[in-house]
Amino acid sequence: MPARRPRESFAERQARRAEIDDPAVVLEAAARFLEARSRSVAEVRRRLGRAGYRSELVDGAIVRLTELGMLDDEAFGRAWVE
């Protein structure tokens, strides 16, 4: 039986994510976060930032998700009130 690879710590995952240069990786992470329910821009920004992604890539993902209609604070607010 092969040896188990040690689990990556949260800090190690954050450090690895800080090295990512591919906007598609951050966009995919944001899309996965939005699968469960709609979120506000602030929630997505906070989640991706805490995960360790660079702020310029997070900003780009938010812009793209907004363009695609997957992220809309007005619609989120209306749905939250209803």
N, C-alpha and C positions, 0 to 999 in steps of 0.2 A: 504494500500500500504506500503510495507516494506521501511524502511529508506535506503537511498543510502549510500553506503560505500564511504568514501572520496577517491579521486584518490591519488595514490601513487606518490610522487614527484620524480623527476629525481634523486636527492640525495638519497632518500630512496631506489629506485631501484638499484642504484650503490652499496649501502651498503648491500642490500640483495644478489646481485650477487657476491660480494666479499666473501660471506660466502659459496658459492657453492663449493662442493668438487667433484661433478660428472662430469668427462670429457665429457660424452655424452650430457650433457646440453649445454656445450660450443660448442661442435661440431655441435649440432643442430642449435644453434644461428648463427654459421658461415655459415652453409649450407643454411639457410634462406636468409642470406645476399647475397649469391652467386646466388640465384634463378633469380634475375632480370637480371644480366649480369655477365660476367667474371670480376674478380678483381685481383689486384696484391696482393702479400703477405703483402706488407706494408699497403694497404687499409684495409685488413682483420684484421691485427694486431692492427691498429689504431682504427677501429670500435669496436672491442671486448674490447680493453683496455679502451676506453672512456665509454663503457657500464658498466665497473666495474669488469669484470672478472679478476681473478688472472692470472698473466703473465705466470706461469708454465702451467696452463690449456690452455691458448691461444696458447702457443708454441706447446703443444701436439695436439691441434686441427689442427694447421697449418701443422704439420708433417703428420697427418692422411689424411687430405684433399689432400696433395701433393701425398701421396702414392696411393690414390684413383683416382688421375688424375683430381680432381676437382679444383685444384689450381696449376697453372703453369705459372711462371713469363715470361718464354720464349714465350709460346703460347699467353699470354696476350699482350706482346709487339708486336708480329707479327700482331695480330688482330688489335691492336690500330693503327699501321702504315698503314694498308690496309684500 
